[in-house]
Amino acid sequence: MDRKPYPTDLTDEQWALIEPHLPPQPAYGRRRRHDRQVLNAILYVMRSGCRWCDLPHDLGDDSTAHRWFLRWHEDGTWERIWFALLSALDERQKLDWAIALLDGSFVPAKKGGRTLATGAKARARRST
């Protein structure tokens, strides 16, 4: 069954760059059949910001996509893909290494973490 393409779907060229960096098929047991579909589903969630459970049904099973997203994070697959894509862009002279950006984010813990006291609480702590 054919499905409508999404803007996040990989082109054949993109897939050819990424596929070699995915984990190899298992030597025994069930083989993965839909790596490209799973990757397209993951990219859809990352790009759209939707919840995993809101993944369109024609992109596959949300729990499968989420499970592989986590596994590929834990085993370094995303980092390998990132380096491969950077290398491909560099070979095509699409990167200007003289310009660099370092981005860091800070999100305080909601519960149990150290919090930044503001207002009356902060003044009370400083005065003691």
ChimeraX attribute file (.defattr): number of C-alpha atoms within 10 A of each C-alpha:
attribute: neighborCount
match mode: 1-to-1
recipient: residues
	/A:1	3
	/A:2	5
	/A:3	7
	/A:4	7
	/A:5	11
	/A:6	11
	/A:7	11
	/A:8	16
	/A:9	18
	/A:10	17
	/A:11	9
	/A:12	9
	/A:13	8
	/A:14	11
	/A:15	15
	/A:16	11
	/A:17	13
	/A:18	20
	/A:19	14
	/A:20	12
	/A:21	17
	/A:22	15
	/A:23	13
	/A:24	10
	/A:25	11
	/A:26	9
	/A:27	7
	/A:28	6
	/A:29	7
	/A:30	8
	/A:31	10
	/A:32	10
	/A:33	9
	/A:34	10
	/A:35	15
	/A:36	14
	/A:37	17
	/A:38	22
	/A:39	21
	/A:40	22
	/A:41	28
	/A:42	23
	/A:43	18
	/A:44	20
	/A:45	21
	/A:46	13
	/A:47	11
	/A:48	11
	/A:49	10
	/A:50	12
	/A:51	10
	/A:52	18
	/A:53	12
	/A:54	10
	/A:55	19
	/A:56	14
	/A:57	10
	/A:58	13
	/A:59	20
	/A:60	15
	/A:61	16
	/A:62	19
	/A:63	12
	/A:64	13
	/A:65	23
	/A:66	17
	/A:67	12
	/A:68	15
	/A:69	18
	/A:70	12
	/A:71	14
	/A:72	16
	/A:73	12
	/A:74	11
	/A:75	12
	/A:76	14
	/A:77	18
	/A:78	18
	/A:79	14
	/A:80	16
	/A:81	17
	/A:82	14
	/A:83	13
	/A:84	16
	/A:85	15
	/A:86	14
	/A:87	14
	/A:88	14
	/A:89	13
	/A:90	13
	/A:91	10
	/A:92	9
	/A:93	10
	/A:94	11
	/A:95	14
	/A:96	9
	/A:97	9
	/A:98	5
	/A:99	6
	/A:100	8
	/A:101	6
	/A:102	4
	/A:103	5
	/A:104	5
	/A:105	5
	/A:106	5
	/A:107	5
	/A:108	11
	/A:109	9
	/A:110	8
	/A:111	7
	/A:112	7
	/A:113	8
	/A:114	9
	/A:115	10
	/A:116	8
	/A:117	11
	/A:118	10
	/A:119	7
	/A:120	9
	/A:121	10
	/A:122	11
	/A:123	11
	/A:124	11
	/A:125	10
	/A:126	8
	/A:127	6
	/A:128	5
